Amino acid sequence: MYVVVAGGGEVGYHLAKALIEAGHEVMVIESDRRRAAWIEEQLGSVVLNAPADEGRYQLEAGCQRADAVLAVTGEDARNLVICQLARYNCGPHGRVIARVNDPKNEIVFKTLGIQETVSSTRVLMNVIEQELPTGGFLPLMPLTGSHLEIIETEIQPGSPAHGEPVRGLKLPEGALIGGIVRGGKLLSGAGEAVLEKGDRVIVLAPTDAESEVRAALYG
């Protein structure tokens, strides 16, 4: 597999190193001359010292034959431009994946056609919330090709959803209960189902309505 890594910071460097060690072909595009030279010392001749947000340098890096272009700079605006250009420069089979530093910007990327995003902040929050003893409210993952995401939450005593039928929940428009896990069994999220303490609820919802879903179910 051939991968173009746009951005040679700590994330880009370690990602490129891991890909090379896994046997993949890699090209890193890094605009800072000293950083590019350092990466070349560490990894060999796999670096193009140029700005990744200019189409001609993406082509020079071989973007048109890449299986994936990963935009992993520390600036969301730059990653967005890199991805938009890469969508035109890559071959029809190439994937374009963006690092999003501010989770609030994920909806911007998706609105502009960049469907595959990775937010380190969101991933870390998910890990932390998975470890919380009460389960909490946990956005699990975005759905590729849409503005939707999957959310999991646990019904707590005193929460707005405790003791309420699904049809009575004040969910935002476009959100629905996909299922209820109770006692290890998956139950229907149909309108007459009444939510009980400890129920794990799986929700499909628009990404930008996450706070409204939280308020309706978790408080």
N, C-alpha and C positions, 0 to 999 in steps of 0.2 A: 504494500500500500504506500502511496506517495502522499505526504501531508505537507502543506505549507503552513508554517506557524508565523503569524503576523504579530510581532512584538517579542523582544528578547529579554524582557525583565525576568524576575525570579520565576514567575509562573511559566513564561515562554521557554526559558532555559531548561527548567526541570522537566517540562512536558516534552520538549525536543529530545532531551537526554533519555527519557523513559521510552520514547518511541524508537529511537535508534537502538537502544538495548534490546528492544522487542523484535528487532529485525526489519523495521520499516525505513523507507527512504524519506528524508526530511530536508526541508529548506526553511531556514529562519530568516525573516526580513526584519532588520533592526536599523533604525535611523541614526542612533548614536554611534559614532565611529569607534570610540574606545570600548563601548560595550560589545559591539560587533567583533572587534579584534579579540577581546577576551573570550567570547563564546567560541570563536574559531580556534583559539589555543586549547580550549577544553574539548571541543567536539569535532574539530577538523573543518574541512572546507564545505560547510553546510550553511553558510551565512551570506546573505546579500545585504550590504550596507546601503540602505535606501529607505525612504518613507513608504510604508505599506499602504497608505491611503492614496497612492497614485497608481492608476491603472497600468501604466507602462512597466512599472517595477513588479507588479503582480504577474504580468505576462513574462517578464524576464525571469522570474522565480519559477516559471512553469505552472502557473495556476491553471492554465487551460487543460493540463493533463492530470491535475491533482485529484485524488479521491476525496480530499477534504481540505478546507481552508479554515483555520482556527484563528479568530481575532481575539488576542488575549492581552492587549495593552492595558494600562491602568486607567484609561480614559474612555468612558462609555461613548462619547460623541465620536471619537476616532474609530472605535470598534464598529460603530454603526456605519460609518462611511466605508470602512474596509469591507464590511460584509455586503453592502449594496453594490460596490464595484465588483466584488468577487462573484456575485450572482450572475453578472454579465460576462465575466472573464473566464469563469470555470466552464468545463465541459458539462454536458447535460447530466452526467452521473455524479458530479462533484457535490459534496455536502458543504454547507457554510454554517459554521457554529460560532457563536459570540459569547465572550465572557462579559457579564453585566455586573458592574461593581455595586450599583445602587439598585436593589430589587424593584423599586418604583419605576425604573426605566424599562423593565421587561415588556410592559404593555406597549411602549413606544416601538421597540424593536419588532414586536409581532405585528403591530399595526402597519409598519412599513415593510412587511414581508419577510422578516428574519425570524423564522419560526423556532429554530433550535438555539436556545440560550442556556447558559449556565451561570447561576448567581452563587458565588461562594458564600455571601452573607446568608442567603436563604438556606443553603445546604447546612451551614453551621447551626442556624437556628433550628432546623429540622432535627439535627443530631441532639442538640440540647433538649428540645421538647420531647424527643423520644425517651430521654432518660428521666424526665420528670415523673414522680410517682403517681400523679393524678391524670396523666395522659395529656390533658390540655387540648389545645386547638392546633392542628398540624396540617399546613398545606403540603401535600405529598409530591405532586408533580404537575407540570403543565401538559396539556394534550397537544401533541404535534399537529400543526395544520389548523389550529383553531385558537380562539381567544379564551379558552376554557382551561380550568385546572381541577384536579381532584383534591378534596379537602377531607380530613378525618378529624372528628372531635368526639369527646366523651361527655355524655350527658351528666351534669352534676346537680345535686339537690339545690334548689333555689335558683337554678339557671332559667332563663326565659322559656326553654324548651321542655323542662322537666314536667311530666304529666300532661303534655299537650299532644293532641293528634297532629299528624304531619300536615293535614290540610289547614290547621290553625296557625302554623308557623309563619312568621313575618319575614319570609325569605325574599331577597331582591328578585327582580324580574330576570328570568333566564336561568335561575338556580333551581335545582331539584334534588331530592333525596334519592340516591341511587340504591341504597340498601342499609339495613340495620343489623349489626352483629350483636347478638344477645346470647350469653351462655355458650359461646363457641359456634352458634348456628347463624346462618345468614337468613334474615327475614326480609320480606318485601317492604319497600319504603312508600307503599300506597297511602292514600290520604287518610284512611281510618286508623292506621297504626298509631298507638299511643306510646310516646317515648318514656322510658323508665330510667332510673338511676343506673349508671354503669353501661348503658347502651353505647356502642361505638357506631357513630353515624357517618356514612360515606356520602359526600355531597359533590355534585358536579355544578360548577358555578363559573360565571365570567371572572377572569383574573382581576379586573378592576373593581369587582364587587366583594372582594375578600373581607373587608372590614364590616360590611353589612351582614354577611353570613355569620361572622364571629359574633356580632351583636345579637342576631336572632337566635343562635344556638348556645353560645357560651357565655354571653353577657359582657 
